[in-house]
Amino acid sequence: MVQRVSREAGLQAFIDAVEKDGCVIIKDFTDLKSLVDAQKEVQPYLDASAAEAGSKVGALNGGTATCTRLVGRSKTAREKFFSDPLYQDLAEHFIGLESTAWHGGEARVTQSHPLLSISITMSSQPGCQAQLLHRDDKNHHARHPKTDKYRKGRDMLIGLFVPACDTFQANGATRIVPGSHLWGDDRPDFGADGNQGVVDAELRKGEAFVMLGSLYHGAGRYSLPTGNRTVHIFFMCSGVHRQEEIPYLSYPIEEVKTYSQLVRDRLGWKQSEPNLGWVDLKSPEFLLE
């Protein structure tokens, strides 16, 4: 069972849950109006994607309509979901970096903040098959020493899933393996039927699901004859890793200028200390002035 935690419990309660299980459900993440607004903003893109038979990239099998470039196409998703302070705080805790380097005899402490790796809305349609259980940090060739106790710095990817509807087994709720973020890189054992240790991360509208990139998971099979299961998805990676989506090509600079400082920084328009991501030896935010 996935732990469900309310905001009033405080940040440490969420950190404890993620360290133990690799994931947590935020009970009171958003309001219904924001979900309706976001749906209106992404629907034209979902309709266009569905007309093309959906995406067949990576783990998607053609039964999923998508809206890519989500933070640019949905103001609500950008400002209400991705920018949510709790998600941002969890990202800073789990994948933010701080290190000390010596310059002669002087110790210099620098920080690298998380970057938006991908933002996308996925809408599973009737007939959409279940994904194979996988880790999303595979894209970054992450390695995982087996451990019994979580240690900060182990992960470099953290995701946020915001459902536009209630999710449950029949409409393909995400299948997860709590605790698998502590596993090593040997072949995983999910039992003879492939369901050993697997639970459905069933969500209600207004809730959200946060998980580490090292957690085994996969979208479930959509077995209903009608309808869809729409989820807004965001992943952030450590500031020293390559982003899955190329933000400098996905989001025109004139649009980026209208975004909040937080979103600009998370897209990579601020140098990662001490010297990653500059233009003319300067942090690139000057180009947004």
PyMOL commands that set and color helices and strands:
alter all, ss='L'
color gray80, all
select helices_A, chain A and resi 7-9+11-21+32-51+70-73+75-82+85-95+136-140+180-182+247-250+253-256+261-267+284-288
alter helices_A, ss='H'
color red, helices_A
select strands_A, chain A and resi 4-5+23-26+64-67+97-103+106-112+115-124+157-163+175-176+199-200+208-212+217-218+229-237
alter strands_A, ss='S'
color yellow, strands_A
deselect
rebuild
show_as cartoon
